[in-house]
Amino acid sequence: MASAYDVDPTELIERAAEDLKKNENIKPPVWAGFVKTGVHRERAPLRSDWWYVRVAAVLRTLYISSPIGVSKLRVKYGGKKRRGYRPPHFYKGSGNILRKVLQQLEKAGLAKKEERSGHKGRAITPEGKSLLDKIATQIYKLTPNEMAVAEKQEAKAEEPQKEAPAPKPAKEKKPKVQEQPKVE
């Protein structure tokens, strides 16, 4: 059985986001379509399902290092802000988004409040751990050949459909004309 450490994080987060869409406790708030994910961002996310991807990423972070609080997660999801001619400066990510994500994970039973050796924050529950482990096992079971075939199928699905080229019309044969000698 594979764990979250054994597979590609991007693939794990994408598949976990698909599973979390089915959970009725995890839903994006009304304002999620308009909000930036931090001060350092210039625009709101382009993906329509970015909320589920963020929830899955936070769940994986809880799996890797828990307990963890909103403050540490703000640093993790922060970034450099471009400030024109001045040098860039690091800004933390949105705390409101992360608080709502952690509250939804708690409501769904995938995270819980915990204190370990002086560290307070949220930790992953056995249900959350088993969810990520199942997804990781599904990813890990694919052999390299199956992965290559799956990637080719995804690439074909993303490509625009090309029309078959139209047959070229047959060339007409021109009758040969004999050259006449030039008269000077």
Residue pairs with C-beta under 8 A, 6 or more apart in sequence:
1 133
1 137
2 133
2 136
2 137
2 139
2 140
2 141
3 132
3 133
3 136
4 12
4 60
4 63
4 64
4 132
4 133
4 136
5 64
6 136
6 140
7 136
7 139
7 140
8 139
9 60
11 139
12 56
12 60
12 132
12 135
12 136
12 139
13 53
13 56
13 57
13 60
14 53
14 56
15 135
15 138
15 139
16 56
16 59
16 60
16 131
16 132
16 135
17 49
17 52
17 53
17 55
17 56
18 52
19 131
19 135
20 26
20 52
20 55
20 56
20 59
21 49
21 52
23 108
25 104
25 107
25 108
25 109
26 52
26 55
26 104
26 105
26 108
27 51
27 104
28 51
28 52
29 100
32 50
32 51
33 44
33 48
34 44
35 44
35 94
35 97
36 42
36 43
36 44
36 94
37 44
37 45
37 50
37 54
37 77
37 93
37 94
37 97
38 77
38 78
38 79
38 91
38 92
38 93
38 94
39 81
39 91
39 92
40 78
40 79
40 80
40 81
40 90
40 91
40 93
41 79
42 82
47 53
51 101
54 77
54 97
54 101
55 101
55 104
55 105
58 73
58 98
58 101
58 102
58 105
59 105
59 110
59 111
59 124
59 128
59 131
59 132
60 132
61 68
61 73
61 76
62 68
62 105
62 111
62 122
62 123
62 124
62 128
63 124
63 128
63 129
63 132
66 114
66 121
66 122
66 123
66 124
67 113
67 114
67 115
67 116
67 119
67 120
67 121
67 122
67 123
68 121
68 122
68 123
69 120
69 121
69 122
70 95
70 98
70 99
70 102
71 95
72 121
73 93
73 98
73 102
74 92
74 93
74 94
74 95
74 98
75 92
75 93
76 93
77 92
77 93
77 94
77 98
78 90
78 91
78 92
78 93
79 90
79 91
79 93
80 88
80 89
80 90
80 91
81 88
81 89
81 90
81 91
82 88
83 89
102 111
102 122
105 111
105 122
105 128
106 112
106 113
106 122
109 125
109 127
109 128
110 124
110 125
110 127
110 128
110 131
111 122
111 123
111 124
111 125
111 128
112 122
112 123
112 125
113 120
113 121
113 122
113 123
114 120
114 121
114 122
114 123
116 123
124 132
142 150
